[in-house]
Amino acid sequence: MKVSWNTSKAKEAVRQGGEKGLAAGAQLAFEASQNEVPVDTAQLKQSGKVLVKGKRATISYGAGLPDQRAVIVHEKLDLQHHTGTAKYLEVPVVASAQRVFQAIADGIRRKLR
């Protein structure tokens, strides 16, 4: 049996699969954070966004909201919330890490088939 290896094709498959997996993983982490965002007027929750560009994914909250509201709500542990909690992004992202890594690995695996 003859086996041939195309390094450039394999590298490209890993890049593409990794980026696709990263996008899927970022969406998983974002969805987990949406369950934890405090809801008063729903503006904070609605401001949540996922941006994936190449090998970088960003989850953000607060664009368009006044006075650093997203940061204040996230960081002030002494604020009381009827729905949701402080650290609404940090805790779910850390808790989702294994699922994100698995999504990246799955994306690569699919591209290498």
DSSP file (Angstrom, degrees, kcal/mol; ACC not computed):
  #  RESIDUE AA STRUCTURE BP1 BP2  ACC     N-H-->O    O-->H-N    N-H-->O    O-->H-N    TCO  KAPPA ALPHA  PHI   PSI    X-CA   Y-CA   Z-CA
    1    1 A M              0   0    0      0, 0.0     2,-0.5     0, 0.0     0, 0.0   0.000 360.0 360.0 360.0 132.1    0.0    0.0    0.0
    2    2 A K        -     0   0    0      2,-0.0     2,-0.5     0, 0.0     0, 0.0  -0.847 360.0-168.0-101.2 131.9    1.4    3.4   -1.0
    3    3 A V        -     0   0    0     -2,-0.5     2,-0.4     2,-0.0     0, 0.0  -0.971   2.6-170.4-118.6 130.3    0.7    6.4    1.3
    4    4 A S        -     0   0    0     -2,-0.5     2,-0.5     2,-0.0    -2,-0.0  -0.937   8.3-151.9-121.1 148.4    1.4    9.9    0.1
    5    5 A W        -     0   0    0     -2,-0.4     2,-0.8     4,-0.0    -2,-0.0  -0.969   4.6-163.1-122.8 124.6    1.3   13.0    2.3
    6    6 A N     >  -     0   0    0     -2,-0.5     4,-2.4     1,-0.2     5,-0.2  -0.858   8.1-172.6-107.4  96.2    0.5   16.4    1.0
    7    7 A T  H  > S+     0   0    0     -2,-0.8     4,-2.8     1,-0.2     5,-0.2   0.892  82.0  49.0 -60.2 -45.1    1.8   18.8    3.7
    8    8 A S  H  > S+     0   0    0      1,-0.2     4,-2.1     2,-0.2    -1,-0.2   0.892 112.6  48.4 -66.2 -37.3    0.4   22.0    2.2
    9    9 A K  H  > S+     0   0    0      2,-0.2     4,-2.1     1,-0.2    -1,-0.2   0.902 112.8  48.7 -67.3 -40.3   -3.1   20.4    1.8
   10   10 A A  H  X S+     0   0    0     -4,-2.4     4,-2.4     2,-0.2    -2,-0.2   0.915 110.6  50.4 -65.3 -43.3   -3.0   19.1    5.3
   11   11 A K  H  X S+     0   0    0     -4,-2.8     4,-2.4     1,-0.2    -2,-0.2   0.914 111.3  48.6 -60.8 -42.6   -2.0   22.4    6.8
   12   12 A E  H  X S+     0   0    0     -4,-2.1     4,-2.9     2,-0.2     5,-0.3   0.881 110.2  51.5 -66.1 -38.3   -4.8   24.2    4.9
   13   13 A A  H  X S+     0   0    0     -4,-2.1     4,-2.8     2,-0.2     5,-0.3   0.901 110.8  48.5 -64.4 -40.8   -7.3   21.6    6.1
   14   14 A V  H  X S+     0   0    0     -4,-2.4     4,-2.5     2,-0.2    -2,-0.2   0.916 113.1  47.9 -65.5 -42.5   -6.1   22.1    9.7
   15   15 A R  H  X S+     0   0    0     -4,-2.4     4,-2.3     2,-0.2    -2,-0.2   0.961 116.7  41.6 -62.3 -51.7   -6.4   25.9    9.3
   16   16 A Q  H  X S+     0   0    0     -4,-2.9     4,-2.4     1,-0.2     5,-0.2   0.926 117.5  46.7 -64.0 -45.0   -9.8   25.8    7.7
   17   17 A G  H  X S+     0   0    0     -4,-2.8     4,-2.6    -5,-0.3    91,-0.3   0.883 112.0  51.5 -64.8 -38.4  -11.2   23.2   10.1
   18   18 A G  H  X S+     0   0    0     -4,-2.5     4,-2.5    -5,-0.3    -1,-0.2   0.901 111.0  47.4 -64.8 -41.4   -9.7   25.0   13.1
   19   19 A E  H  X S+     0   0    0     -4,-2.3     4,-2.1     2,-0.2    -2,-0.2   0.910 113.9  46.7 -67.3 -41.6  -11.3   28.3   12.1
   20   20 A K  H  X S+     0   0    0     -4,-2.4     4,-2.0     2,-0.2    -2,-0.2   0.918 114.4  47.8 -65.8 -42.3  -14.7   26.6   11.5
   21   21 A G  H  X S+     0   0    0     -4,-2.6     4,-2.8    83,-0.3    -2,-0.2   0.878 109.2  53.8 -64.8 -38.2  -14.4   24.7   14.8
   22   22 A L  H  X S+     0   0    0     -4,-2.5     4,-2.9     2,-0.2     5,-0.2   0.913 107.4  51.0 -62.1 -42.4  -13.5   28.0   16.6
   23   23 A A  H  X S+     0   0    0     -4,-2.1     4,-1.9     2,-0.2    -2,-0.2   0.920 112.4  46.3 -61.4 -43.4  -16.6   29.7   15.2
   24   24 A A  H  X S+     0   0    0     -4,-2.0     4,-1.9     2,-0.2    -2,-0.2   0.909 114.1  48.4 -65.1 -41.9  -18.7   26.8   16.5
   25   25 A G  H  X S+     0   0    0     -4,-2.8     4,-2.3     2,-0.2    -2,-0.2   0.893 109.2  52.0 -66.1 -40.6  -17.0   26.8   19.9
   26   26 A A  H  X S+     0   0    0     -4,-2.9     4,-2.5     1,-0.2    -1,-0.2   0.889 108.4  52.0 -62.9 -38.5  -17.4   30.6   20.2
   27   27 A Q  H  X S+     0   0    0     -4,-1.9     4,-2.6    -5,-0.2    -1,-0.2   0.894 108.2  51.7 -65.1 -39.1  -21.1   30.2   19.5
   28   28 A L  H  X S+     0   0    0     -4,-1.9     4,-2.0     2,-0.2    -2,-0.2   0.934 112.1  45.7 -60.7 -46.5  -21.4   27.5   22.2
   29   29 A A  H  X S+     0   0    0     -4,-2.3     4,-2.1     2,-0.2    -2,-0.2   0.896 112.3  51.7 -65.3 -40.1  -19.7   29.8   24.8
   30   30 A F  H  X S+     0   0    0     -4,-2.5     4,-2.3     2,-0.2    -2,-0.2   0.935 108.6  50.3 -61.5 -46.8  -21.8   32.8   23.7
   31   31 A E  H  X S+     0   0    0     -4,-2.6     4,-1.0     1,-0.2    -1,-0.2   0.888 109.8  51.2 -60.1 -39.1  -25.0   30.8   24.1
   32   32 A A  H  < S+     0   0    0     -4,-2.0     3,-0.5     1,-0.2     4,-0.4   0.898 110.2  49.5 -64.2 -39.4  -23.9   29.7   27.6
   33   33 A S  H >X S+     0   0    0     -4,-2.1     3,-1.7     1,-0.2     4,-1.0   0.859 101.2  63.0 -68.7 -34.1  -23.2   33.3   28.5
   34   34 A Q  H 3< S+     0   0    0     -4,-2.3     3,-0.3     1,-0.3    -1,-0.2   0.822  97.7  58.0 -59.6 -30.6  -26.6   34.4   27.3
   35   35 A N  T 3< S+     0   0    0     -4,-1.0    -1,-0.3    -3,-0.5    -2,-0.2   0.669 111.4  41.9 -71.4 -16.2  -28.2   32.2   30.0
   36   36 A E  T <4 S+     0   0    0     -3,-1.7    49,-2.7    -4,-0.4    -2,-0.2   0.524  81.6 116.0-109.7  -9.6  -26.3   34.1   32.7
   37   37 A V  S  < S-     0   0    0     -4,-1.0    49,-0.1    -3,-0.3     2,-0.1  -0.445  71.7-116.3 -65.8 126.3  -26.7   37.8   31.5
   38   38 A P        -     0   0    0      0, 0.0     2,-0.6     0, 0.0     7,-0.3  -0.393  28.8-148.9 -60.7 137.5  -28.7   39.8   34.0
   39   39 A V        +     0   0    0     44,-1.0    44,-0.2     1,-0.1    43,-0.2  -0.942  43.5 133.8-117.4 115.4  -31.9   41.0   32.4
   40   40 A D  S    S-     0   0    0     -2,-0.6    -1,-0.1    42,-0.1    41,-0.0   0.613  97.3  -2.9-114.8 -65.9  -33.4   44.3   33.5
   41   41 A T  S    S-     0   0    0      0, 0.0    -2,-0.1     0, 0.0     0, 0.0   0.430  93.8-121.7-105.2  -2.8  -34.3   46.0   30.3
   42   42 A A  S  > S+     0   0    0     -4,-0.1     4,-2.4     1,-0.0     5,-0.2   0.348  84.2 113.4  75.6  -3.1  -32.9   43.3   28.1
   43   43 A Q  H  > S+     0   0    0      2,-0.2     4,-1.3     1,-0.2    19,-0.2   0.906  74.4  50.0 -64.3 -40.8  -30.5   45.8   26.4
   44   44 A L  H >4 S+     0   0    0      2,-0.2     3,-0.5     1,-0.2     4,-0.4   0.952 113.1  45.5 -63.4 -48.9  -27.4   44.2   27.9
   45   45 A K  H >4 S+     0   0    0     -7,-0.3     3,-1.3     1,-0.2    -1,-0.2   0.909 112.8  50.9 -60.6 -42.8  -28.4   40.7   26.7
   46   46 A Q  H 3< S+     0   0    0     -4,-2.4    -1,-0.2     1,-0.3    -2,-0.2   0.717 100.9  63.9 -69.1 -20.7  -29.4   42.0   23.3
   47   47 A S  T << S+     0   0    0     -4,-1.3    16,-0.4    -3,-0.5    -1,-0.3   0.596  77.1 117.1 -79.1  -9.1  -26.0   43.8   22.9
   48   48 A G    <   +     0   0    0     -3,-1.3     2,-0.3    -4,-0.4    13,-0.2  -0.318  40.9 173.8 -64.2 139.1  -24.2   40.4   23.0
   49   49 A K  E     -A   60   0A   0     11,-2.4    11,-2.4     2,-0.0     2,-0.5  -0.990  27.1-147.1-146.3 151.1  -22.2   39.5   19.9
   50   50 A V  E     -A   59   0A   0     -2,-0.3     2,-0.5     9,-0.2     9,-0.2  -0.986  16.7-174.7-117.2 129.3  -19.8   36.9   18.6
   51   51 A L  E     -A   58   0A   0      7,-2.8     7,-2.8    -2,-0.5     2,-0.5  -0.990   0.7-174.7-125.1 124.0  -17.2   38.0   16.1
   52   52 A V  E     +A   57   0A   0     -2,-0.5     2,-0.4     5,-0.2     5,-0.2  -0.978   8.3 169.2-120.7 124.9  -14.9   35.4   14.5
   53   53 A K  E >   -A   56   0A   0      3,-2.9     3,-1.3    -2,-0.5     2,-0.3  -0.903  62.1 -57.9-137.3 105.9  -12.1   36.5   12.2
   54   54 A G  T 3  S-     0   0    0     -2,-0.4   -32,-0.1     1,-0.3    -1,-0.0  -0.433 122.6  -8.1  63.3-121.8   -9.5   33.9   11.3
   55   55 A K  T 3  S+     0   0    0     -2,-0.3     2,-0.4    -3,-0.1    -1,-0.3   0.098 121.8  83.3 -96.1  22.0   -8.0   32.4   14.4
   56   56 A R  E <   -A   53   0A   0     -3,-1.3    -3,-2.9     2,-0.0     2,-0.4  -0.990  52.0-174.2-131.3 132.1   -9.5   34.8   16.8
   57   57 A A  E     -A   52   0A   0     -2,-0.4     2,-0.4    -5,-0.2    -5,-0.2  -0.978   5.2-169.5-123.6 138.8  -13.0   34.8   18.3
   58   58 A T  E     -A   51   0A   0     -7,-2.8    -7,-2.8    -2,-0.4     2,-0.5  -0.994   8.8-165.7-130.0 132.0  -14.4   37.6   20.5
   59   59 A I  E     +A   50   0A   0     -2,-0.4     2,-0.3    -9,-0.2    -9,-0.2  -0.976  23.6 175.4-112.2 127.9  -17.6   37.6   22.6
   60   60 A S  E     -A   49   0A   0    -11,-2.4   -11,-2.4    -2,-0.5     2,-0.3  -0.937  18.9-170.1-136.3 157.1  -18.7   41.0   23.6
   61   61 A Y        +     0   0    0     -2,-0.3   -13,-0.1   -13,-0.2   -16,-0.1  -0.977  62.1  42.1-137.1 149.7  -21.4   42.8   25.5
   62   62 A G    >   +     0   0    0    -18,-0.4     3,-2.4    -2,-0.3     7,-0.2   0.347  56.3 153.7 103.7  -5.7  -22.3   46.5   25.9
   63   63 A A  T 3  S+     0   0    0    -16,-0.4    -1,-0.3     1,-0.3    -3,-0.0  -0.375  79.4  12.0 -59.4 128.3  -21.8   48.1   22.5
   64   64 A G  T 3  S+     0   0    0      1,-0.3    -1,-0.3    -2,-0.1    -2,-0.0   0.368 100.3 120.1  86.3  -5.4  -24.0   51.1   22.3
   65   65 A L    <   -     0   0    0     -3,-2.4     3,-0.5     1,-0.1    -1,-0.3  -0.668  64.4-110.7 -91.0 149.3  -24.9   51.0   26.0
   66   66 A P  S >  S+     0   0    0      0, 0.0     3,-1.8     0, 0.0     4,-0.1  -0.305  81.4   6.3 -75.4 160.0  -24.1   54.0   28.2
   67   67 A D  T 3  S-     0   0    0      1,-0.3     5,-0.2     2,-0.1    -2,-0.0   0.692 117.3 -67.2  47.0  43.5  -21.5   54.4   30.9
   68   68 A Q  T 3> S+     0   0    0     -3,-0.5     4,-2.4    -6,-0.1     3,-0.4   0.820  78.4 162.3  55.7  32.6  -19.6   51.0   30.7
   69   69 A R  H <>  +     0   0    0     -3,-1.8     4,-2.8     1,-0.2     5,-0.3   0.875  67.7  54.3 -53.2 -44.1  -22.8   49.2   31.9
   70   70 A A  H  > S+     0   0    0      1,-0.2     4,-2.0     2,-0.2    -1,-0.2   0.907 111.3  45.1 -60.2 -42.7  -21.6   45.8   30.7
   71   71 A V  H  > S+     0   0    0     -3,-0.4     4,-2.6     2,-0.2     5,-0.3   0.922 113.7  49.3 -67.4 -44.4  -18.4   46.1   32.6
   72   72 A I  H  X S+     0   0    0     -4,-2.4     4,-2.4     1,-0.2    -2,-0.2   0.942 113.6  45.3 -61.3 -48.6  -20.0   47.3   35.8
   73   73 A V  H  < S+     0   0    0     -4,-2.8    -1,-0.2    -5,-0.2    -2,-0.2   0.882 116.0  48.0 -63.8 -37.9  -22.7   44.6   35.8
   74   74 A H  H  < S+     0   0    0     -4,-2.0    13,-1.8    -5,-0.3    -2,-0.2   0.899 120.3  34.4 -68.6 -41.1  -20.0   42.0   35.0
   75   75 A E  H  < S+     0   0    0     -4,-2.6     2,-1.1    11,-0.2    -2,-0.2   0.760  92.5  87.8 -92.5 -27.1  -17.5   43.0   37.7
   76   76 A K    ><  -     0   0    0     -4,-2.4     3,-1.2    -5,-0.3    -1,-0.1  -0.619  49.5-177.8 -83.2 100.8  -19.6   44.2   40.6
   77   77 A L  T 3  S+     0   0    0     -2,-1.1    -1,-0.2     1,-0.2     9,-0.1   0.669  75.9  64.1 -71.4 -17.2  -20.3   41.1   42.6
   78   78 A D  T 3  S+     0   0    0     -3,-0.1    -1,-0.2     2,-0.1     2,-0.2   0.520  76.6 105.3 -88.2  -4.0  -22.4   43.0   45.2
   79   79 A L    <   -     0   0    0     -3,-1.2     2,-0.4    -6,-0.1     7,-0.2  -0.565  68.3-134.3 -74.4 138.8  -25.1   44.0   42.7
   80   80 A Q        -     0   0    0     -2,-0.2     2,-0.4     5,-0.1     5,-0.1  -0.798  21.2-168.6 -95.5 134.9  -28.3   42.0   43.1
   81   81 A H        -     0   0    0     -2,-0.4     3,-0.1     3,-0.2   -41,-0.1  -0.979  22.6-156.2-125.7 135.0  -29.9   40.6   40.0
   82   82 A H  S    S+     0   0    0     -2,-0.4     2,-0.4     1,-0.3    -1,-0.1   0.866  93.0  22.7 -72.6 -36.4  -33.4   39.1   39.6
   83   83 A T  S    S+     0   0    0    -44,-0.2   -44,-1.0   -47,-0.0    -1,-0.3  -0.997 120.3   2.3-131.3 134.1  -32.3   37.2   36.6
   84   84 A G  S    S-     0   0    0     -2,-0.4     2,-0.3   -46,-0.2   -47,-0.2  -0.288  71.8-109.7  86.0-173.4  -28.7   36.3   35.7
   85   85 A T    >   -     0   0    0    -49,-2.7     3,-0.5    -5,-0.1    -5,-0.1  -0.970  26.0 -87.2-153.9 161.0  -25.5   36.9   37.6
   86   86 A A  T 3  S+     0   0    0     -2,-0.3   -12,-0.2     1,-0.2   -11,-0.2  -0.272 112.1  39.8 -63.1 164.7  -22.3   38.9   37.7
   87   87 A K  T 3> S+     0   0    0    -13,-1.8     4,-1.9   -14,-0.2    -1,-0.2   0.829  73.7 158.9  58.3  33.3  -19.4   37.3   35.8
   88   88 A Y  T <4 S+     0   0    0     -3,-0.5   -52,-0.3     1,-0.2   -51,-0.2   0.644  74.1  31.2 -63.4 -16.8  -22.0   36.4   33.1
   89   89 A L  T  > S+     0   0    0    -53,-0.1     4,-2.1     3,-0.1     5,-0.2   0.793 117.2  51.7-105.0 -47.0  -19.3   36.1   30.5
   90   90 A E  H  > S+     0   0    0      1,-0.2     4,-2.4     2,-0.2     5,-0.2   0.935 109.9  47.0 -58.8 -51.9  -16.3   34.9   32.4
   91   91 A V  H  X S+     0   0    0     -4,-1.9     4,-2.5     1,-0.2    -1,-0.2   0.934 114.8  44.4 -63.1 -49.0  -17.8   31.9   34.2
   92   92 A P  H  > S+     0   0    0      0, 0.0     4,-1.6     0, 0.0    -1,-0.2   0.877 112.8  52.3 -64.6 -34.9  -19.6   30.4   31.2
   93   93 A V  H  < S+     0   0    0     -4,-2.1     4,-0.4     2,-0.2    -2,-0.2   0.939 112.5  44.4 -65.7 -45.1  -16.6   30.9   28.9
   94   94 A V  H >< S+     0   0    0     -4,-2.4     3,-1.2    -5,-0.2     4,-0.3   0.923 114.3  49.9 -63.1 -43.4  -14.3   29.1   31.4
   95   95 A A  H 3< S+     0   0    0     -4,-2.5     3,-0.3     1,-0.2     4,-0.2   0.778 110.8  51.0 -66.1 -25.9  -17.0   26.3   32.0
   96   96 A S  T 3X S+     0   0    0     -4,-1.6     4,-2.5    -5,-0.2     3,-0.3   0.448  78.6 104.5 -89.3  -1.3  -17.3   25.9   28.2
   97   97 A A  H <> S+     0   0    0     -3,-1.2     4,-2.8    -4,-0.4     5,-0.2   0.877  79.9  47.2 -53.2 -47.8  -13.6   25.5   27.5
   98   98 A Q  H  > S+     0   0    0     -3,-0.3     4,-2.3    -4,-0.3    -1,-0.3   0.890 112.9  49.7 -63.8 -38.4  -13.6   21.8   27.0
   99   99 A R  H  > S+     0   0    0     -3,-0.3     4,-2.2    -4,-0.2    -1,-0.2   0.875 111.1  49.8 -67.2 -36.6  -16.6   22.0   24.6
  100  100 A V  H  X S+     0   0    0     -4,-2.5     4,-2.2     2,-0.2    -2,-0.2   0.937 111.0  48.6 -66.1 -46.6  -14.8   24.8   22.7
  101  101 A F  H  X S+     0   0    0     -4,-2.8     4,-2.5     1,-0.2    -2,-0.2   0.902 111.8  50.4 -59.6 -40.7  -11.7   22.7   22.4
  102  102 A Q  H  X S+     0   0    0     -4,-2.3     4,-2.8     1,-0.2    -1,-0.2   0.891 107.8  52.6 -65.7 -39.3  -13.8   19.7   21.2
  103  103 A A  H  X S+     0   0    0     -4,-2.2     4,-2.2     2,-0.2    -1,-0.2   0.898 110.6  48.1 -62.5 -40.0  -15.5   21.9   18.6
  104  104 A I  H  X S+     0   0    0     -4,-2.2     4,-2.2   -83,-0.2   -83,-0.3   0.936 112.7  47.9 -65.0 -46.3  -12.1   23.0   17.2
  105  105 A A  H  X S+     0   0    0     -4,-2.5     4,-2.8     1,-0.2    -2,-0.2   0.900 111.7  50.5 -61.4 -40.9  -10.9   19.4   17.2
  106  106 A D  H  X S+     0   0    0     -4,-2.8     4,-2.5     2,-0.2    -1,-0.2   0.898 108.6  52.2 -64.1 -40.5  -14.1   18.2   15.4
  107  107 A G  H  X S+     0   0    0     -4,-2.2     4,-1.6     2,-0.2   -89,-0.2   0.910 112.8  44.5 -61.8 -42.3  -13.7   21.0   12.8
  108  108 A I  H  X S+     0   0    0     -4,-2.2     4,-1.8   -91,-0.3    -2,-0.2   0.933 111.9  52.6 -66.6 -46.0  -10.2   19.9   12.1
  109  109 A R  H  X S+     0   0    0     -4,-2.8     4,-0.6     1,-0.2    -2,-0.2   0.904 108.3  50.7 -57.8 -43.5  -11.1   16.2   12.0
  110  110 A R  H >< S+     0   0    0     -4,-2.5     3,-0.7     1,-0.2    -1,-0.2   0.889 110.6  49.1 -63.0 -39.0  -13.9   16.9    9.5
  111  111 A K  H 3< S+     0   0    0     -4,-1.6    -1,-0.2     1,-0.2    -2,-0.2   0.799 107.0  56.0 -71.2 -28.2  -11.6   18.8    7.2
  112  112 A L  H 3<        0   0    0     -4,-1.8    -1,-0.2     1,-0.2    -2,-0.2   0.564 360.0 360.0 -82.4  -7.2   -8.9   16.1    7.3
  113  113 A R    <<        0   0    0     -3,-0.7    -1,-0.2    -4,-0.6    -2,-0.1   0.501 360.0 360.0 -73.0 360.0  -11.3   13.4    6.1
